[in-house]
Amino acid sequence: MATDSNRFQAIISHCKEYGFIFPSSEIYDGLGAVYDYGQWGSELKKNIKDYWWKSMVQLHENIVGIDAAIFMHPTTWKASGHVDNFSDPMIDNKDSKKRYRVDHLIEGKAEELEQQGHQDQSEIILKEMDTLLAENDFDGIKKLIENNKIICSVSGTANWTDVRQFNLMFSTEFGAVSSDEEDNKIYLRPETAQGIFVNFLNVQKSGRMKIPFGIAQIGKAFRNEIVARQFIFRMREFEQMEMQFFVRPGTQMQWYEHWKAQRMQWHLSLGIPASKYRFHDHVKLAHYADAACDIEYDFPIGFKEVEGIHSRTDFDLKKHQEFSRKKIQYFDNDLDESGKPYGNYIPYVVETSIGVDRTVMMVLSEAYEEQDLSTEEKKDSRVVLKIPVHLAPIKLAILPLVKKDGLPEIARSLMNDCKPVFNCFYEEKDTIGKRYRRMDALGTPFCVTIDHQTKEDNMVTIRYRDTMQQQRIPLDQVKNIVKEAMDV
Ligand code: ATP
């Protein structure tokens, strides 16, 4: 069985070999931290997005979805604070010229200490880091790195520059004329949230939405990440699923707790056990937040953030009101305790923000299993992706035992019956054993084999991915069995 780091590498190779995820423009040696989803990866990703959309939008009468543009007026990013604040403290090694995010460098050291059995020391350095970052004490951070003798993994030296801030937004020119003038500079959005904030009034008025209500969105975001070598965990182009929930000022903590619990429920509904998740409460709060936490999953590379839940106060709407000089307020005609309407105010916001790609990586990490099936007589093994049925790229493989004797015709007719309802895969090449193994590797929960007996009794063999059990069932029950298993 693979170790954790081997397991991570094995998952990456598996994704490439079986058409889930490829490095971008690979024929030109790839592009750092950019990936393409292949035929099965894109199905998995789409199923995850649909599931999120269904649980957040379809099942909540007070949440609606939008699809805002990636390009936004440049003032958006001045108002939101991204031009001035969306940066990470970085440090360069003077010998290797390699640049590191200081928190990653220190976390790496803490992990090393933990592996060596120095749990206490590991916790102390992380605590110290949190405190120093919260105070923006960059000299202190540099001292922490030096005192703990943290070295660059390339040069092996501790010859560090000072700690500096590095903005993570990509910029490009807008319109036909290329120029260095700031006026033409436009950013690729680093988060989808701002598309929601600038549309707050449009949606609230056109949808006659009453507070509390939410606006959800799925879309691309771009960040010029410096240390980006963890497969699809940290990409320069990625996708987010965000929901901004607008509430009455003063009620934000109650809603923050509500969404924390709701989102954890959603994670558990993916069939992942509670022991693989944990909350991480932020000590250093972003400039807009009055409370924030992450939901972390135990990846093969350790516990890492999949989703952030942030109480963003009225920061964003207030800033957009200030920069646009347009009133962005809500009139609340509900009555307060003294019987007067709450009146006009800028709503507070609790947001849930989850990365699509990190969720894909989480589902794949949880699903990937290498099994030794050897018996005394023969060696055997398989790789199986135990992806939940509703998320699996292919739900049903339809396999005629041989390519003749009328079996393909029966298989084709089943295929035509099922494919409008869910994703099916038809295959008549290779032995049945090999075809089963291939479907296991793609995470297909059900295979159905049509054999000569089927012609006599209209029964087929259904084979279950997780248990490898086989059962004879009537042909006309196949569609319903799969459909029922897809329900969550
Ligand atoms: P990190 O600390 O890991 O950089 P973050 O706290 O900056 O993440 P948020 O700004 O809260 O992330 O973004 C919300 C979600 O978007 C994250 O929980 C993550 O799932 C996803 N995300 C953020 N950056 C990336 C990235 N570079 N690649 C893939 N997903 C990302």
Boltz pocket constraint, residues with backbone or C-beta under 6 A from the ligand:
constraints:
  - pocket:
      binder: B
      contacts: [[A, 191], [A, 223], [A, 225], [A, 232], [A, 233], [A, 234], [A, 235], [A, 236], [A, 238], [A, 239], [A, 240], [A, 305], [A, 306], [A, 307], [A, 308], [A, 353], [A, 354], [A, 355], [A, 356], [A, 357], [A, 358]]
      max_distance: 6.0
